Every structure is written in structure tokens, then in C-alpha cells.
């Protein structure tokens, strides 16, 4: 069983009569990249600030590496690395100078300090930028520098708030791979609005809405739990005029739409069901029974974007 590095239990945070976080509970283990998602105002930033010690909680309990953050405040903070959405950089410092400054604030000295600086420059791909002023760095290299400062003291828990913000596609791929590598040895909490990146990077996700848990699990598990019906796209080598009727003999099929037909050779269909039950085999059986050759059968999966929209959408009155 993997070591639990972050445990949040029955967390509440009130601002006067407004409850920003309500009975929130989750845990993150070592070797896990955990996606923390929610719309603006859902309570994500408030939760992160409580975990990192910037805000007091109203009720509940938070443990970092087994230490209660209220009872062992300073010790627990030493276990945390934090990259906020607005990267905290001194733009007039050189990259290596800035990392040295942060390392000394974290208590590193002597040979250990030199080793950590060298290691972070290598891990974050900053070796060629070490003597460049932070203010002259691209957005991607600024994010790398921010990530390096968050990891300089070898934290066991790394909290990243919108680490892909403002990056170009190539930079996103590089930072994603870096986060996945870090996540093999550390516990990583990854807050982001780029849901495709969360799905590609995280082992598990938590979606919160109005300060409460809306869903938790792997991206596929969360999608499966919220999927109400499945749709398929099918291409057949036939122009049978009774295709719709024959497919509708399958009980779960709600609608069959002909998308295209070409020169008496093939028909492209969209099949929509009324349940989350897989019917791929049933579609195949109908085709075989009618001597139709299937050249394509694809199942449209629910994406994390679909799930997020469904779980966090508010009714318009």
C-alpha cells in the first residue's frame, strides 16, 4: 500500500455566512498525480491555501506526511512545495541566483545547496538559462523556474496551481512529461482548467462544485459513473433502405441517423442509445445477420470535459 502524503478530512471554510468549502474529504498517495478540478469560485484555491498554511480552516483536519498541519505547522510546511498560478519570481535576478536565494530560505547550505541547484537545473531543463535574468525568460521557462523553486527542498507533496497557464503546445508537452516523472516519486496535486491535460497527466481526479465533492476517481471511472448513454458511429458496405428499422430492433437503440451514402457502396450512420450499456456486439450481430460488412465501428466516449460540464453546470432560471 502506497504511503499517504495528504489527507483532508471533513474540511470546512466559512467567510462569514458564506461556506466556500463544505465537508471536503480526499487523500493523495506517494507516486500519484491527483487532479483537483472545479469551476471558478468552487473552492479550489481556498482549499490549496488551507493545505499550504496560508489560510486557517473553519473545521476539519488536514495531514501532510502524517502530520496535522494545525499541531505541527512548520514541520508540515517543510514537506510541501507550492507553485501558485502566478509564479512568484524576482525578475531582476538570474535563474541560478534566484534558485540559490530560495534554497537558502528553505534552510539549504553548503554542498547540499549546490547539489540541489544543479539537480533542479537539470530536471527542469534550465541549464542553458542559469545565467539569464528571470525577466528575460519565456513563459515556459518561467514556469520551469517556478517548478524548480517549488521542488528545491525535496518536498514530499507538490501542489501545482495552473502549471500550464500561458504555455504553447510544445511547452505543455514538456511540462506534462516533467510532472508525470515527478509524480512517480512524489505526491502531486494538480489544479487546472485544461481538462484534456488533467486527463492525460493525472492518475485520479476530484471535481468539486460549490465547495463540495461532485465526483472522484480515475478519469475513466468518473466518466463511466456519469455517462447516461452511449453513441456509436458506424460505416457499412451496404445501401439497404431498411437499415434504420433493422438496427432499431436492438432494444437500447433510441435513434439511427444516416450521415452519408456513397454510390451504392457504403452508408455512414450515427447510432444513439438510451442507456450506458455497451451494445457493440449487438450492432455487429445485426450487420452479420443482414450480410453487411462493417468497415468502421467507433464508440464515442464521454470526455472529462463532458463530465465537468455536467457536474458543475448550474441551472439557468
C-alpha positions as CSV (number, residue, x, y, z in Angstrom):
1,X,0.0,0.0,0.0
2,X,1.4,3.4,-1.0
3,X,2.2,6.0,1.7
4,X,-0.5,8.6,2.1
5,X,1.1,12.1,1.8
6,X,-2.0,14.3,2.0
7,X,-5.2,13.5,4.0
8,X,-8.0,16.1,4.0
9,X,-11.0,15.1,6.3
10,X,-14.3,16.9,6.6
11,X,-12.9,20.3,5.7
12,X,-15.0,23.4,6.0
13,X,-14.1,27.1,5.3
14,X,-16.6,29.8,6.0
15,X,-16.3,33.5,5.1
16,X,-18.9,35.0,7.4
17,X,-22.2,33.3,6.3
18,X,-20.7,32.0,3.1
19,X,-19.4,28.5,3.0
20,X,-16.5,28.3,0.5
21,X,-15.7,24.7,1.3
22,X,-18.2,22.2,2.7
23,X,-17.3,18.8,4.2
24,X,-14.5,18.1,1.7
25,X,-12.5,14.9,2.1
26,X,-9.8,13.3,-0.1
27,X,-6.3,11.8,0.1
28,X,-3.3,11.7,-2.1
29,X,-0.6,9.0,-2.0
30,X,3.1,9.0,-2.9
31,X,3.6,8.2,-6.5
32,X,0.3,9.8,-7.6
33,X,-0.7,12.8,-9.7
34,X,-4.0,13.9,-8.4
35,X,-6.2,16.3,-10.4
36,X,-8.1,18.9,-8.4
37,X,-10.8,20.5,-10.6
38,X,-13.7,22.9,-10.3
39,X,-15.2,26.0,-11.9
40,X,-14.2,29.5,-10.7
41,X,-15.5,30.0,-7.2
42,X,-15.8,26.3,-6.4
43,X,-13.3,26.4,-3.5
44,X,-10.1,25.1,-5.2
45,X,-7.8,28.0,-4.3
46,X,-9.2,28.2,-0.8
47,X,-8.5,24.5,-0.2
48,X,-5.0,24.8,-1.6
49,X,-4.3,27.8,0.7
50,X,-5.5,25.9,3.7
51,X,-3.3,22.9,2.9
52,X,-0.2,25.1,2.4
53,X,-0.9,27.1,5.6
54,X,-1.9,30.4,4.1
55,X,-5.5,30.2,5.4
56,X,-6.9,28.7,8.6
57,X,-9.7,26.2,8.3
58,X,-13.1,26.7,10.0
59,X,-13.5,23.0,10.7
60,X,-11.9,19.6,9.7
61,X,-8.5,18.2,9.6
62,X,-5.5,18.2,7.2
63,X,-2.5,15.9,7.5
64,X,0.7,16.3,5.4
65,X,3.1,13.3,5.6
66,X,1.2,12.1,8.6
67,X,1.5,15.5,10.5
68,X,-1.5,17.6,11.5
69,X,-1.0,21.0,9.9
70,X,-2.5,22.7,12.9
71,X,-0.4,20.9,15.5
72,X,2.8,20.7,13.5
73,X,2.6,23.8,11.3
74,X,6.2,24.5,10.5
75,X,7.3,20.8,10.2
76,X,4.4,20.0,7.8
77,X,5.1,23.1,5.7
78,X,8.6,21.8,5.1
79,X,7.1,18.8,3.3
80,X,5.2,21.0,0.8
81,X,6.3,22.5,-2.5
82,X,3.9,25.1,-3.9
83,X,3.7,26.6,-7.4
84,X,0.8,29.1,-7.3
85,X,-1.0,30.2,-10.5
86,X,1.0,33.5,-10.6
87,X,4.6,32.2,-10.4
88,X,6.5,34.0,-7.6
89,X,9.7,35.2,-9.3
90,X,12.1,38.0,-8.8
91,X,12.6,39.2,-12.4
92,X,15.8,41.1,-11.7
93,X,17.7,38.0,-10.5
94,X,19.5,35.5,-12.7
95,X,17.8,32.0,-12.7
96,X,20.6,30.3,-10.7
97,X,20.8,33.3,-8.3
98,X,17.0,33.1,-7.7
99,X,17.1,29.4,-7.0
100,X,20.0,29.8,-4.6
101,X,18.1,32.5,-2.8
102,X,15.0,30.3,-2.4
103,X,17.2,27.3,-1.4
104,X,18.8,29.4,1.4
105,X,15.3,30.5,2.6
106,X,14.4,26.8,2.8
107,X,17.5,26.1,5.0
108,X,19.8,24.5,2.5
109,X,23.5,25.2,2.9
110,X,27.0,24.2,1.7
111,X,27.4,21.2,-0.6
112,X,23.7,20.1,-0.3
113,X,22.7,23.5,-1.6
114,X,25.0,23.2,-4.6
115,X,23.8,19.7,-5.4
116,X,20.1,20.7,-5.3
117,X,20.7,23.7,-7.5
118,X,22.4,21.5,-10.1
119,X,19.8,18.9,-9.8
120,X,16.9,21.3,-10.3
121,X,18.6,23.0,-13.3
122,X,18.9,19.5,-14.9
123,X,15.4,18.2,-14.0
124,X,13.6,21.4,-15.1
125,X,15.7,21.9,-18.3
126,X,17.2,25.2,-17.1
127,X,20.9,24.6,-17.5
128,X,21.2,26.9,-20.5
129,X,19.2,29.6,-18.7
130,X,21.1,29.6,-15.4
131,X,22.9,32.9,-16.1
132,X,19.9,34.6,-17.8
133,X,17.8,37.2,-15.9
134,X,14.4,35.8,-14.9
135,X,12.7,38.8,-16.5
136,X,14.0,37.8,-19.9
137,X,12.7,34.3,-19.8
138,X,9.8,33.0,-21.9
139,X,6.6,32.0,-20.2
140,X,7.6,28.3,-20.5
141,X,11.0,28.9,-18.8
142,X,9.4,31.0,-16.1
143,X,7.1,28.1,-15.3
144,X,10.1,25.7,-15.2
145,X,11.8,28.1,-12.8
146,X,8.7,28.3,-10.6
147,X,8.6,24.5,-10.6
148,X,12.3,24.3,-9.7
149,X,11.7,26.7,-6.7
150,X,8.8,24.5,-5.6
151,X,11.0,21.4,-5.6
152,X,14.3,22.8,-4.4
153,X,13.9,21.5,-0.9
154,X,12.8,18.0,-2.0
155,X,9.2,18.2,-0.7
156,X,7.1,15.1,-0.4
157,X,4.0,16.9,-1.5
158,X,4.0,19.1,-4.6
159,X,1.0,21.4,-5.2
160,X,0.7,22.9,-8.7
161,X,-1.9,25.6,-9.5
162,X,-2.5,26.0,-13.2
163,X,1.1,25.0,-14.2
164,X,0.2,25.0,-18.0
165,X,-1.2,28.5,-18.0
166,X,0.0,30.5,-21.0
167,X,2.3,27.8,-22.4
168,X,2.5,26.9,-26.1
169,X,1.7,23.3,-27.2
170,X,5.4,22.2,-27.2
171,X,5.9,23.7,-23.7
172,X,2.8,21.9,-22.5
173,X,4.0,18.5,-23.7
174,X,7.4,19.1,-21.9
175,X,5.9,20.3,-18.6
176,X,3.3,17.5,-18.7
177,X,6.1,14.9,-19.1
178,X,8.1,16.6,-16.3
179,X,5.0,16.4,-13.9
180,X,4.5,12.8,-14.7
181,X,8.1,12.0,-13.9
182,X,7.9,13.9,-10.7
183,X,4.7,12.1,-9.8
184,X,6.5,8.7,-9.9
185,X,8.3,9.7,-6.7
186,X,6.3,12.4,-5.1
187,X,2.6,13.1,-4.3
188,X,1.4,15.8,-6.8
189,X,-1.8,17.8,-6.5
190,X,-2.5,19.4,-9.9
191,X,-5.1,22.2,-10.2
192,X,-6.0,23.1,-13.8
193,X,-8.8,24.3,-16.2
194,X,-7.2,22.5,-19.1
195,X,-9.2,19.3,-18.7
196,X,-7.5,17.4,-21.5
197,X,-4.2,17.9,-19.8
198,X,-5.6,16.7,-16.5
199,X,-6.9,13.5,-18.2
200,X,-3.6,12.9,-19.8
201,X,-1.5,13.6,-16.7
202,X,-3.4,12.5,-13.6
203,X,-4.0,9.1,-12.1
204,X,-7.1,10.3,-10.2
205,X,-9.3,13.4,-10.3
206,X,-11.5,15.2,-7.8
207,X,-14.2,17.5,-9.2
208,X,-15.7,20.0,-6.7
209,X,-18.6,22.3,-7.2
210,X,-19.9,24.9,-4.7
211,X,-17.2,23.7,-2.2
212,X,-18.5,20.1,-2.2
213,X,-17.3,16.8,-3.9
214,X,-19.1,16.2,-7.2
215,X,-17.0,13.2,-8.3
216,X,-13.8,11.4,-7.5
217,X,-11.9,8.6,-9.2
218,X,-9.7,7.9,-12.3
219,X,-10.7,10.0,-15.3
220,X,-12.2,6.9,-16.9
221,X,-14.1,5.9,-13.7
222,X,-15.5,9.4,-13.3
223,X,-16.6,9.4,-17.0
224,X,-18.2,6.0,-16.6
225,X,-20.1,6.9,-13.5
226,X,-21.7,10.0,-15.1
227,X,-22.3,8.5,-18.6
228,X,-26.0,8.2,-19.2
229,X,-25.9,6.9,-22.7
230,X,-23.5,5.8,-25.5
231,X,-23.4,6.7,-29.1
232,X,-21.6,5.0,-32.0
233,X,-20.5,5.9,-35.5
234,X,-20.8,3.0,-38.0
235,X,-19.7,2.6,-41.6
236,X,-21.3,-0.3,-43.6
237,X,-20.8,-1.6,-47.1
238,X,-24.5,-1.5,-48.0
239,X,-27.2,0.8,-49.1
240,X,-30.1,-1.2,-47.7
241,X,-33.1,1.1,-47.4
242,X,-34.3,-0.6,-44.1
243,X,-31.1,0.0,-42.1
244,X,-32.8,2.2,-39.5
245,X,-35.6,-0.3,-38.9
246,X,-33.3,-3.3,-38.6
247,X,-31.0,-1.5,-36.1
248,X,-33.9,-0.3,-34.0
249,X,-34.8,-3.9,-33.3
250,X,-32.0,-3.6,-30.7
251,X,-33.8,-2.5,-27.5
252,X,-31.3,0.0,-26.3
253,X,-31.1,1.9,-29.6
254,X,-33.0,5.2,-29.4
255,X,-32.2,6.8,-32.7
256,X,-30.4,5.9,-36.0
257,X,-29.3,8.7,-38.3
258,X,-27.9,8.3,-41.8
259,X,-24.9,10.7,-42.1
260,X,-23.9,9.8,-45.7
261,X,-24.3,7.3,-48.5
262,X,-22.0,7.0,-51.5
263,X,-22.7,5.5,-54.9
264,X,-24.5,2.3,-53.7
265,X,-21.4,1.2,-51.8
266,X,-21.5,2.3,-48.2
267,X,-23.6,4.0,-45.6
268,X,-22.3,6.1,-42.6
269,X,-24.5,6.0,-39.5
270,X,-24.8,7.6,-36.1
271,X,-26.5,5.3,-33.6
272,X,-27.6,6.7,-30.2
273,X,-28.7,4.6,-27.3
274,X,-30.9,5.2,-24.3
275,X,-28.5,3.7,-21.7
276,X,-24.9,3.4,-20.7
277,X,-24.9,-0.3,-21.7
278,X,-22.4,-1.3,-24.3
279,X,-24.1,-2.7,-27.5
280,X,-21.2,-3.0,-29.9
281,X,-21.7,-6.8,-30.2
282,X,-25.4,-6.4,-30.9
283,X,-24.6,-3.9,-33.7
284,X,-22.1,-6.4,-35.1
285,X,-24.7,-9.2,-34.9
286,X,-27.3,-7.2,-36.9
287,X,-24.7,-6.5,-39.6
288,X,-23.7,-10.1,-39.9
289,X,-27.3,-11.3,-40.0
290,X,-28.0,-8.9,-42.9
291,X,-24.7,-9.6,-44.7
292,X,-23.5,-6.0,-44.2
293,X,-19.7,-5.6,-43.9
294,X,-18.7,-3.2,-41.1
295,X,-15.7,-1.1,-42.2
296,X,-15.8,1.1,-39.1
297,X,-17.4,1.0,-35.6
298,X,-16.4,3.6,-33.1
299,X,-17.7,4.2,-29.6
300,X,-18.0,7.9,-28.6
301,X,-16.6,8.0,-25.1
302,X,-17.6,10.7,-22.6
303,X,-14.7,13.1,-22.1
304,X,-13.6,14.7,-18.8
305,X,-14.8,18.0,-20.4
306,X,-18.3,16.4,-20.7
307,X,-18.3,15.2,-17.1
308,X,-17.0,18.6,-15.8
309,X,-19.7,20.4,-17.7
310,X,-22.5,18.1,-16.5
311,X,-21.4,18.1,-12.8
312,X,-20.7,21.8,-12.5
313,X,-23.4,23.3,-14.7
314,X,-25.9,25.5,-12.9
315,X,-29.5,25.7,-14.0
316,X,-30.3,29.0,-15.6
317,X,-33.6,30.3,-14.1
